[in-house]
Amino acid sequence: MKKLLIFIVLGCIIGVITACREDELVVPTEYDLLPFDCNTKVNPIGLYVLNEGNMGSNKASIDFVDFKNAYYVRNMYAERNPTIIKELGDVGNDIQIYGSKIYAVINCSHKVEVMDAHTLVRIGQIDIPNCRYIKFDKGNAYVSAYVGPVAIDPDAQLGAVYRVDTASLAITGKCTVGYQPDELEIMGEYIYVANSGGYRVPKYDYTVSVVEMYGMTQVEKIPVGINLHRIRADKYGKLWVTSRGNYGSVRSKMFVLEKESRFSRKMVVTDTLDIPCSEMCIQGDSLYFYSVEWNNQEECNNITYGIIDVRTRQLISDHFITDGTEKDIEIPYGINVHPVTGDIYVTDAKNYVSSGALHCYTREGVKKWSVRTGDIPAHMVFLYK
């Protein structure tokens, strides 16, 4: 009865929103029941899913897994912000929560959309050209940006990291880094930025920029590998960095960076793992990853899943999905792990032009449920009470 009343109320809300946008083609918010019991005491209470949407289609959207009431909310931003004409924007590239706000990096709309973390009601936006990823520290947001136009260009300009005050949403600093910087990580006083050089193919960047955050000054570039993408810190002070390679003769790899000595701030590459990686998530001592690599000879994608022990750097599993249901995933496109239950969430971009899917597995790798998402589901963040 409780869920029936919820759906009746939500249906009325959707009708009002549609009426507010008579001149637009509006994708209504949808609600799907999920196959688990309601739990009002659960924490985290939900999981946001940012759908990229196809470039140029203005179809980025946000979905929500409600762990308390056991339903999936599809296209939630549109419902909560009925007066925003263009809705979320073009290509959702990252989503994170800091304090009471949620930040969605919308790459081709050149903005970071800022909303209330619990209601998803829009608070404002931060205008940053060709923005990519976001991290937070001590009241500031740090956003990587390609800066230049969205285009392959052998003369593409250097990228940058922007500093934003999270209270005022004002840009308070900028530091030039390498070419086409992607993910960034913060350790101590420094920001570490994975530079890709993706626009300058075949002259990829191969460095991690080190930025002193208070002065917003690049103090070093660490040579790592070509076309860098992901960068994550484990709890032991190591950085895990991935290289996309050149999609041909140079394969994707993973690199481990550590301090040169106990008393040094300088980070160096201490290990190279010949393991391809498209996306990863570190939970405790386990690094969960998957890889999607195109095979020119076979003309198909090689897809792999695995777990690495960050203490030993050893591959401890080459298939974290254990019941054979990985065959249901066409193109894995995002991964996250529940911090309490250990459930593993993997998104599926499918054909990149229609609705994707979110799959949930137990910590043992057995599928629990799947649900339809928006187009190209890619990025996830947990919401806490």
C-alpha positions in Angstrom: 0.0 0.0 0.0 2.8 2.4 0.8 4.4 1.9 -2.6 1.1 2.3 -4.3 0.5 5.7 -2.7 4.1 6.7 -3.7 3.4 5.9 -7.4 0.1 7.8 -7.4 1.7 10.9 -6.0 4.6 10.6 -8.4 2.2 10.2 -11.3 0.6 13.5 -10.4 4.0 15.3 -10.1 4.9 14.0 -13.6 1.7 15.4 -15.0 2.4 18.9 -13.6 5.9 18.9 -14.9 4.8 17.9 -18.4 2.3 20.7 -18.4 5.0 23.2 -17.5 6.9 22.3 -20.6 4.2 22.3 -23.3 6.6 23.4 -26.1 9.3 20.8 -25.3 9.7 17.1 -25.9 10.1 16.0 -22.3 11.2 12.5 -21.2 9.0 11.9 -18.2 10.5 10.6 -14.9 9.9 6.9 -14.4 9.8 4.7 -11.4 10.6 1.0 -11.3 10.2 -1.3 -8.3 13.4 -3.1 -7.3 13.4 -6.6 -5.9 14.5 -6.0 -2.3 12.8 -4.9 0.9 12.4 -1.3 2.1 14.7 -0.3 4.9 14.4 3.1 6.5 17.6 2.6 8.6 19.9 1.8 5.6 23.0 4.0 5.0 24.0 5.0 2.4 20.4 5.7 1.5 20.8 5.7 -2.3 23.0 5.7 -5.4 23.0 8.4 -8.1 23.7 7.3 -11.6 24.9 10.0 -14.2 24.0 9.0 -17.7 26.3 10.6 -20.3 23.9 10.8 -23.2 25.2 11.0 -26.7 27.4 13.9 -27.6 25.4 16.7 -29.2 22.1 15.3 -28.1 21.7 17.3 -24.9 20.5 14.1 -23.1 22.7 13.8 -20.0 20.4 12.7 -17.1 20.5 11.6 -13.5 18.9 8.4 -12.1 18.6 7.3 -8.5 18.6 4.0 -6.7 16.5 4.5 -3.6 17.7 1.9 -1.0 15.2 3.0 1.6 12.0 2.6 -0.5 13.3 0.0 -3.1 12.7 1.8 -6.3 14.7 3.1 -9.3 14.0 6.7 -10.3 14.9 7.4 -14.0 15.5 10.9 -15.2 15.2 12.5 -11.8 16.8 15.9 -12.6 14.0 16.8 -15.0 11.3 16.2 -12.4 13.0 18.2 -9.7 13.9 21.2 -12.0 10.9 21.7 -14.3 11.9 25.3 -15.3 15.3 24.4 -16.6 14.7 24.4 -20.4 17.7 22.5 -21.6 17.6 20.2 -18.6 21.0 18.8 -17.5 23.0 19.4 -20.7 25.4 17.7 -23.1 27.6 14.7 -21.9 27.7 14.0 -18.2 31.3 13.2 -17.4 31.5 13.0 -13.6 29.3 13.2 -10.5 30.4 13.6 -6.9 29.0 14.7 -3.5 30.7 17.2 -1.2 28.9 18.4 2.0 25.2 19.0 1.2 25.7 19.5 -2.6 26.0 17.2 -5.5 28.2 18.3 -8.5 27.7 17.0 -12.1 30.4 17.8 -14.6 28.8 18.3 -17.9 31.6 18.2 -20.4 30.2 19.6 -23.7 28.0 22.1 -22.0 31.2 23.5 -20.4 29.7 23.6 -16.9 29.5 22.0 -13.5 25.9 21.7 -12.4 25.4 22.1 -8.6 22.4 20.7 -6.8 21.1 19.9 -3.4 22.4 16.4 -2.7 19.1 15.1 -1.2 16.5 16.9 -3.4 18.5 17.3 -6.6 17.1 20.8 -6.9 19.4 23.1 -8.8 21.5 25.6 -6.8 23.7 27.0 -9.6 26.4 26.3 -12.1 30.1 26.8 -12.5 31.2 27.7 -16.1 34.4 25.8 -17.0 35.4 25.2 -20.6 35.5 21.5 -21.6 35.5 20.3 -18.0 36.2 16.7 -17.2 36.5 15.5 -13.6 36.1 16.9 -10.0 37.7 16.4 -6.6 37.3 18.2 -3.2 39.5 19.3 -0.3 39.1 21.8 2.5 36.1 23.7 1.1 37.4 23.8 -2.4 36.5 21.9 -5.6 39.2 21.2 -8.1 38.1 20.6 -11.7 40.2 19.3 -14.6 39.5 20.8 -18.0 40.7 20.4 -21.6 40.0 24.1 -21.9 40.1 24.2 -25.7 37.4 23.3 -28.2 36.0 19.7 -28.3 38.0 18.5 -31.4 40.9 16.4 -32.5 43.7 18.9 -33.1 47.5 18.2 -33.2 48.0 21.7 -31.9 45.4 21.5 -29.1 46.3 23.6 -26.1 47.4 22.7 -22.6 44.7 21.9 -20.1 44.1 23.2 -16.6 42.9 22.6 -13.1 40.4 25.1 -11.8 39.8 25.8 -8.1 36.3 26.6 -7.0 35.0 27.9 -3.6 32.2 25.5 -2.7 30.4 28.1 -0.6 30.2 30.8 -3.3 30.7 28.6 -6.4 33.2 31.2 -7.6 36.4 30.2 -9.4 39.3 31.3 -7.2 42.3 29.9 -9.0 43.6 28.1 -12.1 46.8 26.1 -12.9 47.9 25.1 -16.4 48.9 21.4 -16.5 49.5 18.9 -19.3 47.5 18.2 -22.5 43.9 17.1 -22.1 43.9 16.3 -18.4 41.4 13.7 -17.2 41.1 12.3 -13.7 42.7 14.0 -10.7 43.5 12.8 -7.1 44.5 14.7 -4.0 47.1 13.5 -1.5 48.3 15.9 1.2 49.1 19.3 -0.3 49.2 18.1 -3.9 46.9 17.4 -6.7 47.9 14.7 -9.1 46.5 15.0 -12.6 46.5 12.3 -15.3 47.2 14.0 -18.7 46.0 12.2 -21.8 46.8 14.3 -24.8 43.9 12.6 -26.4 43.2 15.5 -28.8 46.8 15.5 -30.1 46.8 11.9 -31.4 49.2 10.3 -32.1 51.3 12.7 -30.0 49.7 11.7 -26.7 50.8 13.1 -23.3 52.4 10.7 -21.0 52.7 12.6 -17.7 51.1 13.1 -14.3 51.1 16.7 -13.3 51.8 17.6 -9.7 50.0 20.8 -8.6 50.7 22.5 -5.2 47.1 23.2 -4.3 47.5 26.3 -2.1 49.5 28.3 -4.7 47.9 26.5 -7.7 51.3 26.0 -9.2 52.5 23.0 -11.2 55.7 21.9 -9.5 56.5 18.7 -11.4 55.5 16.4 -14.2 56.0 12.6 -13.7 56.6 10.5 -16.8 54.3 7.5 -16.7 52.7 6.2 -19.9 50.9 7.5 -22.9 47.2 8.6 -23.0 46.6 8.5 -19.2 43.1 8.4 -17.9 42.2 7.1 -14.4 44.1 8.0 -11.2 43.1 6.7 -7.7 44.8 6.7 -4.3 44.7 3.7 -2.0 44.9 3.9 1.8 48.6 3.1 1.8 49.6 6.2 0.0 50.0 4.7 -3.5 48.6 6.1 -6.7 47.1 3.8 -9.3 47.2 5.2 -12.8 45.8 3.8 -16.0 47.0 4.3 -19.6 44.6 3.8 -22.5 47.6 3.1 -24.8 47.2 4.1 -28.5 44.3 1.6 -29.3 46.7 -0.4 -31.4 50.3 -1.4 -30.9 50.5 0.0 -27.3 48.0 -1.7 -25.0 46.3 -0.3 -22.0 48.3 -0.8 -18.7 48.2 0.1 -15.0 51.0 1.9 -13.2 51.7 2.2 -9.4 53.3 5.4 -8.1 54.8 5.8 -4.7 57.0 8.3 -2.8 60.6 8.0 -3.7 61.5 7.8 -0.1 59.9 8.2 3.3 60.9 11.8 3.6 60.3 12.8 0.0 57.2 14.3 -1.6 58.4 13.1 -5.0 56.3 10.3 -6.5 57.8 7.8 -9.0 56.6 4.8 -10.9 57.5 1.7 -8.9 55.5 -0.9 -10.8 53.9 -1.5 -14.2 51.1 -4.0 -14.4 50.4 -5.5 -17.9 46.7 -5.4 -17.1 44.3 -3.4 -19.3 41.9 -1.2 -17.4 39.1 1.0 -18.5 37.6 1.8 -15.1 38.4 0.9 -11.5 37.1 1.3 -8.0 39.1 0.8 -4.8 37.3 -0.6 -1.8 39.4 -1.5 1.2 42.4 -3.6 -0.1 40.6 -4.6 -3.3 40.8 -2.8 -6.6 37.9 -3.8 -8.8 38.3 -3.1 -12.5 37.1 -4.0 -16.0 38.6 -3.4 -19.4 37.1 -3.0 -22.9 39.7 -3.2 -25.6 39.1 -3.3 -29.3 40.8 -6.2 -31.2 41.5 -5.1 -34.8 42.2 -8.7 -35.9 39.0 -10.2 -34.6 37.0 -7.0 -35.1 35.4 -7.2 -31.6 35.9 -5.9 -28.1 37.9 -8.0 -25.6 36.2 -7.5 -22.2 37.8 -8.5 -18.9 36.9 -8.1 -15.2 39.1 -8.6 -12.2 40.3 -7.7 -8.7 43.8 -6.7 -7.6 45.1 -6.7 -4.1 46.5 -3.2 -3.6 48.9 -4.5 -0.9 50.6 -7.1 -3.0 49.7 -5.7 -6.4 48.7 -9.2 -7.5 45.7 -10.1 -9.6 43.6 -12.2 -7.2 40.6 -12.7 -9.5 40.1 -12.5 -13.2 36.3 -12.6 -13.0 34.5 -10.8 -10.1 31.2 -11.9 -11.8 31.1 -15.6 -10.9 27.7 -16.8 -12.1 28.2 -16.4 -15.8 25.9 -13.4 -16.1 28.7 -11.2 -17.4 27.4 -12.3 -20.8 24.4 -10.1 -20.2 26.6 -7.0 -20.3 27.3 -5.7 -23.8 29.7 -2.8 -22.9 30.6 -2.3 -19.2 30.8 1.5 -18.7 31.0 2.2 -14.9 31.7 0.4 -11.7 31.2 1.1 -8.0 31.2 -1.0 -4.8 28.8 -0.6 -1.9 30.9 0.4 1.2 28.8 -1.7 3.6 27.3 -4.7 1.8 30.1 -5.1 -0.7 27.5 -5.3 -3.6 29.1 -4.6 -6.9 27.4 -2.2 -9.4 28.3 -2.3 -13.1 26.6 -0.1 -15.7 26.1 -1.2 -19.3 26.2 1.3 -22.2 24.8 -1.3 -24.6 24.8 0.2 -28.1 25.5 3.8 -26.9 22.3 5.2 -28.5 19.5 3.8 -26.4 18.8 3.0 -22.8 21.6 1.3 -20.8 21.4 -0.9 -17.7 22.6 -1.1 -14.2 23.5 -4.5 -12.8 23.9 -5.3 -9.1 25.9 -8.3 -7.9 26.7 -9.7 -4.5 30.2 -9.5 -3.1 30.5 -13.1 -4.3 29.7 -12.1 -7.8 26.2 -13.4 -8.2 23.7 -11.2 -9.9 20.9 -9.8 -7.7 19.0 -7.6 -10.1 19.2 -5.4 -13.2 17.3 -2.2 -14.2 17.0 0.0 -17.3 18.8 3.3 -17.1 19.2 6.4 -19.2 21.5 6.6 -22.2 25.1 5.6 -21.6 25.1 5.2 -17.8 28.7 5.9 -16.7 29.3 7.5 -13.3 27.9 6.7 -9.8 28.1 8.2 -6.3 26.5 7.0 -3.0 24.2 9.3 -1.0 24.4 9.2 2.8 21.9 10.4 5.4 
